[in-house]
Structures are given as structure tokens and as C-alpha cells.
């Protein structure tokens, strides 16, 4: 019997599209998830300890501190439970030293109505993203809607039904594409336009991160947004509408990016694809903490959405502690944050 030798297959040449993918470290990921609740309470407590309660003044009966209220709000969002069932968890937190008192369950609901919490939650969202400042260089801007009732249509189904947007609250966020951390967030009415929020979100991020690229969808495509990003030394990867023309009208970056978009579209889209991380981030928030709000008035709904985003950031940090060996020191981050604000 004649045995024929098999010819060796020609060696495949690696090109720029080939990627070496390491096997996912499931053991490390499992550790991050099994220990998440304990670490969540620890990180939330550290953040709340940085809240300046001295600035919180209210007439009448002495209220609980801002740090106390924010801890209870975020714990309720994280556990996704009713205020009545939450009280047992708060008692356990009191025994662990995270809180000094257990409020009435109706008091927890009233905390959402505090207008001073909005500013503090916004600050804590930005502060909680700073431990990843050494890892995040590319960012993506996007928005999504949270329905005001549980059984309403998903935002993805009503995005083009503009008459229904008044029944939603809209969260405008900028995400780091490496970890899906939210570096800044704004909550508005559902009818608010996306484009005017671009500059504020990007500025808040550029103050604390070394931002090299920012990507966004057609809703943010304007000469003003591109010019603003270019002035900050950031390359904007925002696609152009069909009727867009090359004329810069004072924004030279518009001319430059338009030429790049037309002549190197494949490479442009590779950078622009980072925008999908913003959609992934919103999916993470809604999948875990819900795509609707339980509160009834505008202020409470705004605080509820901001609390969802803050809880998301803390969960991202816990995962990166294990996957990226992240070292977290919020006190150092707070000093850096204040220094940046004073220089701005």
C-alpha cells in the first residue's frame, strides 16, 4: 500500500486585521462577581465619605447628611428592591459601620427628591471614573432614554417617534471605550437634543483624562462640536450627513475630517466603531438596574438615573480591580479632581 505524504499547508501571512486574542480569564472574572457586593459597599462608603456635608443646609428638622442619603439611594438602586425590603440591608450596613442610623422606608424615597443630591451625584460619577485615567484615552458620546413607567416601549423602539419622547428622561453620557466607565453624565427631559450636550461632556472629561479620540453618531455632527474637540487637542470621529459639504466655515477640522472620511472611509469607520461601546454601556446599566424610573417627579427621576450611572461605575471599577489589577484611592483622585477644577 502506497502512502502519500501530505503537503504542508502554506503559512498564512498575518496582516493588520489579525488579532491575537487571549483566553478570557474566567477565574478572575468569577472572583470579581462573587466578591462584588462587599466591595461595592466599601467603594460606595469611600465615595460618600468624600461628600462635603457641611454645605448641606436645610431649614426645619435636622435632616440626615448628604452622604447618608446618597448611600441609601445607591444601595436601593444596586439591590433593585423596594424601600421596605431595603431596611434590613441598611441595618446590616449599620452594623458594618457604613451608616450610623436606619431611616424609615418612606424617608429613603424622600431622599430622591433632594435637589442638592443631583449636583453631588454628578460629582461622584466624575470622581468614580478617575481611577481609570491611566487606561482610558478614547471616549464615545451617546444618549438614551429611561421611560417614566415600567411597561412602556423601549427607547430603541421610540427613538424616531419624537412625539413620545416627552414620556422619557434622557441620559447623556460619555464613556471610556476600554472599560465602559462613565466619565461624565447629564440628565435632561426626553425631548432635549443631543448635540448641545457634546461640549459640556467632553470638557468635563478632558479636564481629568488625556483624551486622544472621541466618537459620536450623526446626531452630534456639526462644525461647532468638531471645532470644540479640535481646540482641546482631540480628534473627533463623527460621520457626516449625506447633504454635508466640505466648506469649513471657520472650522478647519471640518474640512480635514471630511476629506479623511471620503478618502479613507474604511479606516475612519474603524475609529468610529468605538462608539458602540457607549451603546454597550447603556445596555449594561439598563440590563442590571432597569430601563425605567420608579420615581414620579422630575427631580427624583433625575437623581434616580444618576444613581444608576454611579452604581454602574462602581461595578466597572470592581471588575477592573480584578481584571486590570486596578488600585483605587478615591482620596488621591479627589485631590486631583479639585486641582483640575481650580485650574479650569
VENQUI-V575860 format. One record per residue. PHI is phi in whole degrees, 0 to 359 (* if undefined). PSI is psi in radians with two decimals (999 if undefined). Layout:
BEGIN
phi=PHI psi=PSI
phi=PHI psi=PSI
END
This chain:
BEGIN
phi=* psi=2.22
phi=272 psi=2.26
phi=255 psi=2.12
phi=264 psi=2.37
phi=278 psi=2.33
phi=283 psi=2.29
phi=292 psi=2.41
phi=293 psi=2.45
phi=290 psi=2.46
phi=298 psi=2.46
phi=290 psi=2.25
phi=282 psi=2.32
phi=278 psi=2.28
phi=282 psi=2.35
phi=242 psi=-3.01
phi=291 psi=-0.25
phi=271 psi=-0.26
phi=286 psi=2.46
phi=229 psi=2.45
phi=266 psi=1.91
phi=258 psi=2.08
phi=284 psi=2.52
phi=301 psi=2.44
phi=294 psi=2.36
phi=276 psi=1.50
phi=292 psi=-0.57
phi=298 psi=-0.80
phi=295 psi=-0.73
phi=297 psi=-0.74
phi=299 psi=-0.69
phi=299 psi=-0.73
phi=296 psi=-0.61
phi=280 psi=-0.66
phi=288 psi=-0.42
phi=254 psi=0.16
phi=296 psi=-0.78
phi=297 psi=-0.76
phi=297 psi=-0.75
phi=290 psi=-0.58
phi=299 psi=-0.82
phi=298 psi=-0.69
phi=295 psi=-0.84
phi=292 psi=-0.68
phi=297 psi=-0.71
phi=297 psi=-0.73
phi=298 psi=-0.71
phi=294 psi=-0.77
phi=295 psi=-0.52
phi=292 psi=-0.27
phi=268 psi=-0.01
phi=283 psi=2.31
phi=276 psi=1.65
phi=286 psi=-0.30
phi=295 psi=-0.44
phi=277 psi=-0.09
phi=268 psi=1.86
phi=234 psi=2.44
phi=208 psi=2.39
phi=285 psi=2.81
phi=90 psi=-2.67
phi=300 psi=2.39
phi=298 psi=2.11
phi=274 psi=2.98
phi=290 psi=2.72
phi=293 psi=2.80
phi=299 psi=-0.73
phi=299 psi=-0.70
phi=298 psi=-0.82
phi=296 psi=-0.76
phi=293 psi=-0.68
phi=300 psi=-0.80
phi=294 psi=-0.72
phi=298 psi=-0.86
phi=293 psi=-0.61
phi=295 psi=-0.69
phi=296 psi=-0.74
phi=294 psi=-0.76
phi=296 psi=-0.75
phi=278 psi=-0.30
phi=53 psi=0.92
phi=230 psi=2.99
phi=285 psi=2.83
phi=294 psi=-0.52
phi=291 psi=-0.84
phi=290 psi=-0.38
phi=293 psi=-0.51
phi=300 psi=-0.64
phi=295 psi=-0.69
phi=293 psi=-0.68
phi=296 psi=-0.65
phi=298 psi=-0.72
phi=296 psi=-0.67
phi=294 psi=-0.61
phi=296 psi=-0.71
phi=293 psi=-0.49
phi=276 psi=-0.08
phi=92 psi=0.12
phi=283 psi=-0.50
phi=228 psi=2.74
phi=254 psi=-0.04
phi=202 psi=2.76
phi=250 psi=2.04
phi=279 psi=2.93
phi=290 psi=2.60
phi=296 psi=-0.51
phi=289 psi=-0.50
phi=295 psi=-0.64
phi=299 psi=-0.71
phi=293 psi=-0.62
phi=291 psi=-0.44
phi=301 psi=-0.57
phi=296 psi=-0.38
phi=274 psi=-0.06
phi=287 psi=2.02
phi=292 psi=-0.39
phi=286 psi=-0.32
phi=289 psi=-0.52
phi=302 psi=-0.87
phi=295 psi=-0.69
phi=292 psi=-0.72
phi=296 psi=-0.69
phi=300 psi=-0.74
phi=296 psi=-0.75
phi=292 psi=-0.56
phi=297 psi=-0.82
phi=294 psi=-0.70
phi=294 psi=-0.69
phi=291 psi=-0.28
phi=274 psi=-0.30
phi=296 psi=-0.55
phi=302 psi=-0.31
phi=260 psi=0.26
phi=298 psi=-0.49
phi=279 psi=-0.23
phi=253 psi=-0.42
phi=260 psi=2.15
phi=231 psi=-0.34
phi=244 psi=2.39
phi=227 psi=2.75
phi=226 psi=2.38
phi=250 psi=2.40
phi=196 psi=3.07
phi=220 psi=2.83
phi=208 psi=2.86
phi=248 psi=2.55
phi=244 psi=2.16
phi=289 psi=2.67
phi=274 psi=-0.10
phi=222 psi=2.74
phi=292 psi=-0.74
phi=258 psi=0.53
phi=275 psi=2.92
phi=297 psi=2.63
phi=293 psi=2.67
phi=300 psi=-0.63
phi=298 psi=-0.41
phi=271 psi=-0.31
phi=243 psi=0.19
phi=303 psi=-0.65
phi=266 psi=-0.02
phi=263 psi=1.38
phi=296 psi=-0.44
phi=292 psi=-0.33
phi=267 psi=-0.12
phi=295 psi=-0.40
phi=292 psi=-0.24
phi=269 psi=0.19
phi=231 psi=2.75
phi=253 psi=2.46
phi=248 psi=2.32
phi=253 psi=2.13
phi=257 psi=2.11
phi=227 psi=2.69
phi=240 psi=2.19
phi=250 psi=2.51
phi=281 psi=2.25
phi=282 psi=-0.22
phi=285 psi=-0.77
phi=239 psi=-0.14
phi=69 psi=0.48
phi=283 psi=2.49
phi=269 psi=2.07
phi=268 psi=-0.31
phi=196 psi=2.61
phi=212 psi=2.56
phi=226 psi=2.35
phi=247 psi=2.25
phi=227 psi=-3.11
phi=293 psi=2.76
phi=293 psi=-0.35
phi=272 psi=-0.04
phi=291 psi=2.50
phi=283 psi=2.67
phi=280 psi=-0.75
phi=304 psi=-0.74
phi=295 psi=-0.28
phi=276 psi=-0.22
phi=301 psi=-0.88
phi=297 psi=-0.76
phi=295 psi=-0.75
phi=295 psi=-0.75
phi=291 psi=-0.68
phi=296 psi=-0.77
phi=298 psi=-0.60
phi=283 psi=-0.76
phi=296 psi=-0.42
phi=293 psi=-0.43
phi=239 psi=-0.21
phi=234 psi=2.72
phi=271 psi=1.45
phi=278 psi=2.18
phi=256 psi=-0.63
phi=223 psi=2.61
phi=222 psi=2.38
phi=237 psi=2.59
phi=202 psi=2.85
phi=273 psi=-3.02
phi=299 psi=-0.43
phi=296 psi=-0.31
phi=253 psi=0.12
phi=284 psi=1.80
phi=204 psi=2.71
phi=296 psi=-0.62
phi=296 psi=-0.76
phi=293 psi=-0.75
phi=294 psi=-0.71
phi=296 psi=-0.71
phi=296 psi=-0.76
phi=298 psi=-0.72
phi=295 psi=-0.64
phi=295 psi=-0.46
phi=272 psi=0.04
phi=78 psi=0.45
phi=247 psi=2.37
phi=275 psi=2.08
phi=269 psi=2.17
phi=252 psi=1.46
phi=237 psi=2.12
phi=294 psi=2.88
phi=254 psi=2.51
phi=288 psi=2.84
phi=299 psi=-0.60
phi=267 psi=0.17
phi=290 psi=2.52
phi=243 psi=2.89
phi=282 psi=-0.33
phi=306 psi=2.24
phi=282 psi=-0.61
phi=53 psi=0.76
phi=94 psi=-0.15
phi=247 psi=1.59
phi=297 psi=-0.50
phi=296 psi=-0.51
phi=298 psi=-0.80
phi=298 psi=-0.78
phi=294 psi=-0.80
phi=288 psi=-0.53
phi=295 psi=-0.76
phi=297 psi=-0.74
phi=295 psi=-0.69
phi=296 psi=-0.70
phi=282 psi=-0.68
phi=267 psi=-0.38
phi=227 psi=0.91
phi=298 psi=-0.68
phi=297 psi=-0.76
phi=290 psi=-0.65
phi=300 psi=-0.79
phi=292 psi=-0.46
phi=296 psi=-0.72
phi=288 psi=-0.73
phi=296 psi=-0.50
phi=299 psi=-0.33
phi=300 psi=-0.34
phi=299 psi=-0.45
phi=298 psi=-0.35
phi=293 psi=-0.50
phi=293 psi=-0.73
phi=295 psi=-0.65
phi=296 psi=-0.70
phi=297 psi=-0.77
phi=296 psi=-0.66
phi=298 psi=-0.73
phi=300 psi=-0.74
phi=293 psi=-0.85
phi=289 psi=-0.65
phi=297 psi=-0.61
phi=265 psi=-0.69
phi=248 psi=0.08
phi=97 psi=2.58
phi=257 psi=0.36
phi=219 psi=2.92
phi=247 psi=2.56
phi=267 psi=-0.43
phi=288 psi=2.81
phi=255 psi=-0.54
phi=256 psi=2.90
phi=299 psi=-0.81
phi=297 psi=-0.80
phi=296 psi=-0.67
phi=294 psi=-0.70
phi=298 psi=-0.82
phi=296 psi=-0.61
phi=294 psi=-0.75
phi=293 psi=-0.74
phi=298 psi=-0.64
phi=293 psi=-0.65
phi=300 psi=-0.76
phi=293 psi=-0.72
phi=296 psi=-0.75
phi=298 psi=-0.68
phi=299 psi=-0.78
phi=299 psi=-0.74
phi=296 psi=-0.71
phi=295 psi=-0.66
phi=296 psi=-0.74
phi=299 psi=-0.73
phi=298 psi=-0.74
phi=296 psi=-0.70
phi=286 psi=-0.39
phi=302 psi=-0.69
phi=272 psi=-0.76
phi=281 psi=-0.56
phi=243 psi=0.17
phi=53 psi=0.76
phi=286 psi=2.32
phi=256 psi=2.17
phi=247 psi=2.18
phi=223 psi=1.64
phi=293 psi=-0.48
phi=293 psi=-0.73
phi=295 psi=-0.72
phi=296 psi=-0.66
phi=294 psi=-0.69
phi=296 psi=-0.73
phi=295 psi=-0.71
phi=297 psi=-0.81
phi=295 psi=-0.64
phi=296 psi=-0.70
phi=293 psi=-0.68
phi=293 psi=-0.64
phi=290 psi=-0.53
phi=281 psi=-0.42
phi=291 psi=999
END
